[in-house]
Amino acid sequence: MRALFPLLALSGLAQALYFYIDGVTPKCFIEELPKDTLVVGDYTAEEYDEQRRAWVSHDGINIYISVDEIFDNDHRVVSQRGSKSGRFTFTAADAGEHKLCFTPSSSSGRNGWLSVNNPNGGVRLNLDLAIGETSQLESSDKNKLEDIASRIKDLNARLNDVRREQVFQREREAEFRDQSEATNARVIRWIVIQLVILSATCAWQLSHLRSFFIKQKLT
């Protein structure tokens, strides 16, 4: 395993591997890193289930991760306790050997349990490790962020289009309402005018007929 990690460091790409940990004994690896090298690790811990005869992950598994600078009197740069899965990152401040250790614990009480079905150990740790220059990994993250920012910008543009359409529809609705109110007002005025004219006409006709009948009686 020690010979594998320098190859990972040279590649600068993410590599996946898994290993077994017996009980609470930590599993450690030595890795020589150049200065300003960023290391990103994603892990998932599984425990062997005898009933299922399979490796399963459950919430009772915890992993303690530590990274020490061997060249600097084992100065600890990472001390992290995580759940069954998670991520850890660190940057090599100086060139030299770094010791990465993983210590499991489980609430199931099966740590250290060995059998014919599980000859390796109580916990299997799947590790996806990316070792490379900070600028390379940051460039990859930057591209992802730029893609997300582009999608957000597109969604904002669509949202603005929807808002403009809503404003346009409200303006058209207000214009239609104003036209309807103006038309109703004109209709009411015309009805009032018609009623006045009809009333005046009826009054004139009644007055004319009255005068006519009066004249007829006099003659």
C-alpha positions as CSV (number, residue, x, y, z in Angstrom):
1,M,0.0,0.0,0.0
2,R,2.9,2.4,0.7
3,A,4.1,2.0,-2.9
4,L,0.7,2.8,-4.2
5,F,0.3,6.3,-2.8
6,P,3.3,7.9,-4.6
7,L,1.7,6.7,-7.8
8,L,-1.5,8.4,-6.8
9,A,0.4,11.6,-6.0
10,L,2.0,11.6,-9.5
11,S,-1.2,11.1,-11.3
12,G,-3.1,14.0,-9.6
13,L,-6.3,12.1,-10.2
14,A,-8.9,10.5,-7.9
15,Q,-8.3,6.9,-7.2
16,A,-10.5,4.5,-5.3
17,L,-9.4,1.6,-3.0
18,Y,-10.6,-0.2,0.0
19,F,-9.0,-2.0,2.9
20,Y,-10.0,-3.9,6.0
21,I,-9.5,-2.7,9.6
22,D,-9.5,-5.3,12.5
23,G,-11.3,-3.9,15.5
24,V,-10.2,-0.5,16.9
25,T,-6.6,-0.8,15.7
26,P,-5.8,2.1,13.4
27,K,-4.8,1.5,9.8
28,C,-2.0,3.8,8.7
29,F,-0.3,4.7,5.5
30,I,2.8,6.7,4.8
31,E,2.7,9.2,1.9
32,E,5.4,11.5,0.7
33,L,3.9,14.7,-0.6
34,P,5.4,17.7,-2.3
35,K,4.9,21.1,-0.9
36,D,1.5,22.8,-1.5
37,T,-0.1,19.5,-2.5
38,L,-3.9,19.3,-1.8
39,V,-5.3,15.9,-0.6
40,V,-9.0,15.3,-0.7
41,G,-10.4,12.0,0.6
42,D,-14.0,10.7,0.5
43,Y,-14.6,7.5,2.6
44,T,-17.4,5.1,3.4
45,A,-17.1,2.5,6.2
46,E,-18.9,-0.8,6.2
47,E,-19.2,-3.6,8.7
48,Y,-19.7,-7.3,8.0
49,D,-23.2,-8.6,8.8
50,E,-23.1,-12.3,9.5
51,Q,-26.8,-12.7,9.0
52,R,-26.8,-11.0,5.6
53,R,-23.4,-12.4,4.8
54,A,-22.5,-9.0,3.3
55,W,-20.8,-5.7,4.1
56,V,-23.3,-3.1,5.2
57,S,-23.0,0.5,6.2
58,H,-25.0,1.8,9.2
59,D,-25.2,4.9,11.4
60,G,-23.4,3.2,14.3
61,I,-20.0,3.3,12.5
62,N,-17.6,6.1,13.3
63,I,-14.2,6.8,11.8
64,Y,-11.4,8.8,13.4
65,I,-9.0,10.3,10.8
66,S,-5.6,11.7,11.7
67,V,-2.7,13.0,9.5
68,D,0.7,13.6,11.0
69,E,3.8,15.2,9.5
70,I,6.5,12.7,10.2
71,F,9.3,15.1,9.1
72,D,8.1,17.6,11.7
73,N,8.0,15.5,14.9
74,D,4.6,14.0,14.0
75,H,2.9,17.4,13.9
76,R,-0.8,16.6,13.5
77,V,-2.5,18.5,10.7
78,V,-5.8,16.6,10.6
79,S,-7.7,15.3,13.6
80,Q,-11.3,14.6,12.5
81,R,-14.0,12.3,13.8
82,G,-16.7,11.4,11.3
83,S,-19.7,9.2,10.7
84,K,-20.0,6.2,8.4
85,S,-19.1,8.4,5.4
86,G,-17.6,11.8,4.9
87,R,-14.7,13.8,3.5
88,F,-11.4,15.1,4.8
89,T,-9.0,17.6,3.2
90,F,-5.5,19.0,3.9
91,T,-2.7,20.7,2.2
92,A,1.0,19.8,2.6
93,A,2.6,22.8,4.1
94,D,6.0,21.4,3.4
95,A,7.4,18.5,1.4
96,G,7.9,15.3,3.3
97,E,6.3,12.1,4.6
98,H,2.8,12.2,6.0
99,K,1.1,9.5,8.0
100,L,-2.6,9.0,7.3
101,C,-4.4,6.9,10.0
102,F,-8.0,5.6,10.1
103,T,-9.4,4.3,13.4
104,P,-12.9,2.7,13.4
105,S,-15.5,2.4,16.1
106,S,-19.0,0.9,16.1
107,S,-22.0,0.7,18.3
108,S,-22.8,-2.8,17.1
109,G,-20.2,-4.4,19.3
110,R,-18.8,-6.5,16.5
111,N,-15.4,-4.7,16.1
112,G,-12.6,-7.2,15.9
113,W,-15.0,-10.1,15.1
114,L,-13.4,-12.6,12.8
115,S,-14.8,-15.7,11.2
116,V,-14.4,-17.8,8.1
117,N,-16.8,-15.5,6.3
118,N,-14.9,-12.4,7.4
119,P,-11.2,-13.3,7.6
120,N,-10.0,-9.8,7.0
121,G,-11.4,-7.6,9.7
122,G,-14.4,-6.0,11.3
123,V,-14.6,-2.9,9.2
124,R,-14.1,-2.3,5.5
125,L,-13.2,1.2,4.5
126,N,-13.8,2.4,1.0
127,L,-11.5,5.3,0.2
128,D,-11.6,7.6,-2.8
129,L,-8.4,9.7,-2.6
130,A,-7.5,12.6,-4.8
131,I,-3.9,13.8,-4.6
132,G,-2.7,16.7,-6.7
133,E,-1.6,20.2,-6.9
134,T,-3.9,22.7,-5.2
135,S,-4.3,24.6,-8.5
136,Q,-5.4,21.5,-10.3
137,L,-8.1,20.5,-7.9
138,E,-9.2,24.1,-7.4
139,S,-9.5,24.4,-11.2
140,S,-11.7,21.3,-11.3
141,D,-13.9,22.8,-8.5
142,K,-13.9,26.2,-10.3
143,N,-15.2,24.6,-13.4
144,K,-18.0,22.9,-11.4
145,L,-18.8,26.2,-9.7
146,E,-18.8,28.0,-13.1
147,D,-21.2,25.4,-14.4
148,I,-23.5,25.9,-11.4
149,A,-23.3,29.7,-11.7
150,S,-24.2,29.4,-15.4
151,R,-27.2,27.3,-14.6
152,I,-28.3,29.8,-11.8
153,K,-27.8,32.6,-14.3
154,D,-30.0,30.8,-16.8
155,L,-32.7,30.2,-14.2
156,N,-32.5,33.9,-13.1
157,A,-33.0,34.9,-16.8
158,R,-36.0,32.6,-17.1
159,L,-37.4,34.0,-13.9
160,N,-37.0,37.5,-15.2
161,D,-38.8,36.5,-18.3
162,V,-41.7,35.1,-16.3
163,R,-41.8,38.3,-14.2
164,R,-41.9,40.5,-17.3
165,E,-44.7,38.4,-18.7
166,Q,-46.6,38.7,-15.5
167,V,-46.1,42.5,-15.5
168,F,-47.3,42.6,-19.2
169,Q,-50.3,40.6,-18.3
170,R,-51.1,42.8,-15.4
171,E,-50.8,45.9,-17.6
172,R,-53.1,44.4,-20.2
173,E,-55.6,43.4,-17.5
174,A,-55.5,47.0,-16.1
175,E,-55.9,48.4,-19.6
176,F,-58.8,46.1,-20.3
177,R,-60.4,47.0,-17.0
178,D,-60.1,50.7,-17.7
179,Q,-61.6,50.2,-21.2
180,S,-64.5,48.2,-19.7
181,E,-65.2,50.8,-17.0
182,A,-65.1,53.6,-19.6
183,T,-67.5,51.7,-21.9
184,N,-69.8,51.0,-19.0
185,A,-69.7,54.7,-18.0
186,R,-70.6,55.7,-21.6
187,V,-73.4,53.2,-21.7
188,I,-74.9,54.5,-18.5
189,R,-74.6,58.1,-19.7
190,W,-76.3,57.2,-23.0
191,I,-79.1,55.4,-21.0
192,V,-79.6,58.5,-18.8
193,I,-79.7,60.7,-21.9
194,Q,-82.3,58.4,-23.6
195,L,-84.4,58.4,-20.4
196,V,-84.3,62.3,-20.3
197,I,-85.3,62.5,-24.0
198,L,-88.1,60.0,-23.6
199,S,-89.4,61.7,-20.5
200,A,-89.3,65.1,-22.3
201,T,-91.0,63.6,-25.3
202,C,-93.8,62.0,-23.2
203,A,-94.3,65.2,-21.3
204,W,-94.6,67.2,-24.6
205,Q,-97.0,64.6,-26.1
206,L,-99.2,64.7,-23.0
207,S,-99.2,68.4,-22.9
208,H,-100.1,68.5,-26.7
209,L,-102.9,66.0,-26.3
210,R,-104.3,67.9,-23.3
211,S,-104.4,71.2,-25.3
212,F,-106.0,69.4,-28.2
213,F,-108.8,67.9,-26.1
214,I,-109.4,71.2,-24.4
215,K,-109.8,72.9,-27.8
216,Q,-112.1,70.2,-29.0
217,K,-114.5,70.7,-26.0
218,L,-114.6,74.4,-26.5
219,T,-115.6,74.1,-30.1
